[in-house]
Amino acid sequence: MNSILIDAAIDDDRRRELLFQGQLLVYAPTPSSLALVRFAREMAEEALRPFEPETAQYHLPVERYAAILAEMKPKFIHHPRSKECLQGIFRELGCDMNKTYFDVPRMRTSTSDDYLKTGIAYAFHPHRDTWYSAPMCQINWWMPIYPIVSENAMAFHLRYWSRGLRNGSAGYNYAEWNRTSRQNAAQFLKEDTRKQPRPEEPVELDPQIRVIAPPGGILLFSAAHLHSSVPNNSGRTRFSIDFRTVNIDDVAAQRGAPNVDSESTGTCMHDYLRGTDLAHVPEELYPLYEHQPTMVQAPELQTASSD
Ligand SMILES: [Fe+2]
């Protein structure tokens, strides 16, 4: 059973528990999420001037567009202001800053009408982030930069929360990916040949749920949820921000969502930075995450999570 909880008045421990059971949580914009959205808009508007970011794709050759994004996105990701805004969001939503570790925020673009959906503006096929070596305790945070509609949102494919899907995650190793593929995103304009974990059987996309929050509204979900970019036919490019967190108590206790089908190796544990001082997760914990935990069968899972 999946629910969407809106502005739930619960503490962070309870929130993570619910997320690990597959619930989706949505929060109204906070002062810091709005500051982050403002900052992202400034950057996008500056980079794409004289065009409006949401419709610039109709005025630029795709090579030029990809080159502009390839220059702008890393600046946003690594700017100190982006990190400060994230820290503000965590404080405003009651996270323990000493225990919350976060990855830098990404700015994503989903262009309309198949203009560009590879490389720097990759249109994500159905996947779980845990297929890409994210730990089962990872929580994903996602927010739109401009207003979105159902036709340019993100979809969750709920039937796979408790059901495994044959997939290529066993062939994915995070360290290997970083060595070979990450740097090259902007060069893939027509076809993305980088080897990514994909479903290896037909996916039943429905029932699916799309959460439409306002700009700066925050959607939280477990990294184990199967989700995808909706084929965008809205006539506008969707700009969004996402980032990830882990809580160090969960990391140490190996708590998290149940693993139904992730077999990736390598770990992104060294990417997370502590909320207070940007320190890394202690290295002695990394070996716990070189492999995904033992997979659970759906019936077992259903008994375990029924309440
Ligand atoms: Fe994802």
Residues whose N, C-alpha, C, O or C-beta is under 5 A from the ligand:
A	BS01	LIG	D129
